């Protein structure tokens, strides 16, 4: 029971913290300073690296060496972040740009991914140091409800922050497509029902995209150029689902590509949200 309380506390804290960072980023977008950028980088690096360290500690054989390694992981990653920020600060030429947004985007996604993998290792501990469990931990951590539910909360919150219509359309399409992944409850008897829900939602998201593109934008090259990445993500999600169904590999190995596609979708989604009111 204690593991589930810890899992809920971690997921809630992470989701709330990321929401606050997104809110501040939007409010300050027109005048993001090096100080704000540095604070956000340090907070995100600290959270993600600590989750990585705890995951290693949970899933490693408990020895003095493994304990030392676990608690040094976060310190080493923090050193990298501090050195990078020190270099930028020493240049005295920091200017907020899309590159800055991309850096924050990757740190955001790293936090979400680290959270999902940590919660999987906490709630479903397995055979330490076995490659099969590592695959299960990564695939399950990025595909099960431990990761999906906080992700959906973030996605919905970010839509509410977004005011630009085209960006909001992209985000709505991706949100609908992400509502019911087939792997949501793992290798359970609900898999066929979740697969059916996934297909229905993919159809709805595609129909909404086409309606926006061909009715509001009159289709053509402008539509495909504007929504290229959204269309690509939808195609990859379908391909990942097909691979998961027909693959002869174990459940988690079969759905590993789908898990990485979900992570890629979230990366693009967060970048849309981070790219400010002028997106």
C-alpha positions in Angstrom: 0.0 0.0 0.0 2.8 2.4 0.9 4.2 2.1 -2.7 0.9 3.3 -4.2 0.9 6.3 -1.8 4.4 7.2 -2.8 3.5 6.7 -6.5 0.5 9.0 -6.2 2.6 11.6 -4.3 5.3 11.6 -7.0 2.9 11.8 -9.9 0.9 14.6 -8.3 4.0 16.6 -7.3 5.6 16.2 -10.8 2.4 17.2 -12.6 1.8 20.2 -10.4 5.4 21.4 -10.7 5.5 21.0 -14.5 2.1 22.9 -14.7 3.5 25.8 -12.7 6.6 25.9 -14.9 4.5 26.0 -18.0 2.3 28.7 -16.6 5.3 30.9 -15.6 6.9 30.3 -19.0 3.8 31.5 -20.8 3.4 34.5 -18.6 7.0 35.5 -19.0 7.5 34.4 -22.6 8.1 37.9 -24.0 10.9 38.5 -21.5 12.5 35.2 -20.5 15.7 36.1 -18.8 18.8 33.9 -18.2 17.9 33.8 -14.6 14.4 32.3 -15.3 15.9 29.9 -17.8 18.6 28.7 -15.4 16.1 28.2 -12.5 13.8 26.1 -14.7 16.7 24.0 -16.0 18.0 23.4 -12.5 14.6 22.4 -11.2 13.9 20.0 -14.1 17.4 18.5 -14.0 17.1 18.0 -10.2 13.7 16.2 -10.4 14.5 14.0 -13.4 18.0 13.0 -12.1 16.6 12.1 -8.6 14.0 9.9 -10.2 16.7 8.2 -12.3 18.7 7.6 -9.1 15.8 6.2 -7.2 14.9 3.9 -10.1 18.4 2.5 -10.2 18.4 2.1 -6.4 15.1 0.2 -6.5 16.1 -2.1 -9.3 19.7 -2.8 -8.4 21.1 -5.5 -6.1 21.6 -3.7 -2.8 25.4 -3.5 -2.2 27.5 -0.6 -0.9 28.8 0.1 -4.4 25.3 0.1 -6.0 24.0 2.4 -3.3 26.9 4.9 -3.8 26.3 4.8 -7.6 22.6 5.4 -7.2 23.0 8.5 -5.1 25.7 9.8 -7.3 23.7 9.6 -10.5 21.7 12.8 -9.7 24.8 14.7 -8.6 26.7 13.9 -11.8 23.7 15.0 -14.0 23.4 18.2 -11.9 27.1 18.9 -12.5 26.5 18.7 -16.2 23.6 21.2 -16.0 25.5 23.6 -13.7 28.6 23.6 -16.1 26.4 24.2 -19.1 24.6 27.1 -17.4 27.9 28.4 -16.2 29.2 28.5 -19.7 26.1 30.3 -21.0 26.3 32.8 -18.2 30.0 33.4 -18.8 29.3 34.3 -22.4 27.0 37.1 -21.3 25.0 36.8 -24.6 22.0 34.6 -23.5 19.0 35.4 -25.6 15.8 33.4 -25.4 15.1 31.5 -28.7 13.5 28.4 -30.1 16.7 26.5 -29.0 16.0 27.5 -25.4 12.4 26.2 -25.8 13.7 23.0 -27.2 16.1 22.5 -24.3 13.3 23.0 -21.8 11.1 20.7 -23.9 13.5 17.8 -23.7 14.0 18.3 -20.0 10.2 18.3 -19.5 9.8 15.1 -21.5 12.8 13.6 -19.6 11.0 14.3 -16.4 7.8 12.7 -17.5 9.6 9.7 -18.9 11.7 9.3 -15.7 8.5 9.5 -13.6 6.8 6.8 -15.6 9.8 4.4 -15.4 10.3 5.1 -11.7 6.6 4.4 -10.9 6.8 1.2 -12.9 9.9 0.0 -11.0 8.3 1.0 -7.7 4.9 -0.7 -8.2 6.0 -3.6 -10.4 9.6 -4.5 -9.2 11.1 -7.3 -11.3 14.3 -9.3 -11.8 17.3 -7.0 -11.2 19.9 -6.7 -14.0 17.9 -8.8 -16.5 17.5 -7.2 -19.9 13.9 -8.5 -20.2 12.9 -6.5 -17.1 14.7 -3.4 -18.3 12.7 -3.6 -21.6 9.5 -4.1 -19.6 10.4 -1.2 -17.3 11.0 1.2 -20.2 8.0 0.0 -22.3 5.6 -0.3 -19.4 6.8 2.9 -17.8 6.0 4.9 -21.0 2.8 3.0 -21.9 0.8 2.2 -18.8 -1.5 4.4 -16.8 1.4 5.4 -14.5 2.7 7.6 -17.3 -0.5 8.1 -19.5 -2.8 9.7 -16.8 -0.3 12.4 -15.7 0.5 13.0 -19.4 -3.1 13.5 -20.2 -3.6 16.0 -17.3 -0.6 18.0 -18.6 -1.9 17.9 -22.2 -5.3 19.1 -21.2 -3.9 21.9 -19.0 -1.6 23.1 -21.8 -4.5 23.3 -24.3 -6.2 25.7 -21.8 -3.1 27.9 -21.8 -2.9 28.0 -25.6 -4.6 30.8 -27.5 -3.4 30.4 -31.1 -6.0 28.4 -33.1 -3.7 26.4 -35.4 -1.5 25.3 -32.4 -4.6 24.4 -30.4 -5.9 22.3 -33.3 -2.6 20.4 -33.4 -2.8 19.8 -29.7 -6.4 18.7 -29.7 -5.8 16.2 -32.4 -2.8 14.7 -30.5 -4.8 14.7 -27.2 -7.7 12.8 -28.7 -5.3 10.2 -30.3 -3.6 9.7 -26.9 -6.7 9.2 -24.7 -6.8 5.4 -24.9 -3.5 3.6 -25.8 -4.0 -0.2 -26.1 -1.3 -0.6 -23.5 -3.0 1.5 -20.8 -3.7 -1.5 -18.5 -0.8 -3.7 -19.6 -1.2 -7.3 -20.9 -4.8 -7.7 -19.6 -8.1 -9.0 -20.8 -9.0 -5.3 -21.6 -6.5 -5.1 -24.4 -9.1 -5.8 -27.2 -11.5 -3.2 -25.8 -8.7 -0.6 -25.4 -7.6 -1.4 -29.0 -11.1 -0.7 -30.3 -11.2 2.5 -28.3 -7.8 3.5 -29.7 -9.0 2.9 -33.3 -12.2 4.9 -32.7 -10.3 7.8 -31.2 -7.7 7.7 -34.0 -10.6 8.0 -36.5 -12.1 10.9 -34.6 -8.7 12.7 -34.4 -8.1 12.1 -38.1 -11.6 13.3 -39.0 -11.1 16.5 -36.9 -7.8 17.1 -38.5 -9.2 16.8 -42.0 -12.2 18.9 -41.2 -9.9 21.7 -39.8 -7.5 21.3 -42.8 -9.9 21.0 -45.7 -12.8 23.0 -44.5 -11.0 25.9 -42.7 -7.7 25.9 -44.6 -9.1 24.6 -48.0 -6.6 21.7 -48.0 -3.7 21.5 -50.3 0.0 22.1 -49.7 -0.6 24.6 -46.9 -2.5 22.0 -44.9 0.1 19.3 -45.3 2.9 21.7 -44.5 1.2 23.1 -41.4 0.2 19.7 -40.0 3.1 17.5 -41.3 4.4 16.5 -37.9 0.9 15.8 -36.5 0.1 13.6 -39.5 3.5 11.8 -39.2 2.8 11.1 -35.5 -0.6 9.7 -36.2 0.8 7.4 -38.9 3.6 6.2 -36.5 1.1 5.6 -33.7 -1.0 3.3 -36.0 2.2 1.6 -37.2 3.3 1.1 -33.6 0.0 -0.4 -32.7 0.0 -2.8 -35.6 3.6 -3.9 -34.7 2.5 -4.4 -31.1 -0.4 -6.7 -32.2 1.5 -8.8 -34.8 4.9 -9.0 -33.2 6.0 -12.5 -31.9 8.0 -10.9 -29.1 6.8 -10.6 -25.5 4.1 -8.0 -24.7 6.4 -5.3 -23.4 9.0 -5.8 -26.2 6.3 -5.7 -28.8 4.9 -2.4 -27.6 8.3 -0.8 -27.0 8.1 1.1 -30.4 4.7 2.4 -29.5 6.0 3.6 -26.1 8.8 5.6 -27.9 6.3 7.0 -30.4 4.2 8.2 -27.4 7.2 9.9 -26.0 8.0 11.5 -29.3 4.4 12.7 -29.6 4.7 14.3 -26.1 8.0 16.0 -27.1 6.3 17.7 -30.0 3.2 18.5 -27.9 5.3 20.1 -25.2 7.3 22.1 -27.8 4.1 23.5 -29.2 3.0 24.6 -25.8 6.4 26.0 -24.9 6.6 28.0 -28.1 4.7 30.8 -26.5 1.6 32.9 -27.4 3.1 33.8 -30.7 3.3 30.2 -32.0 
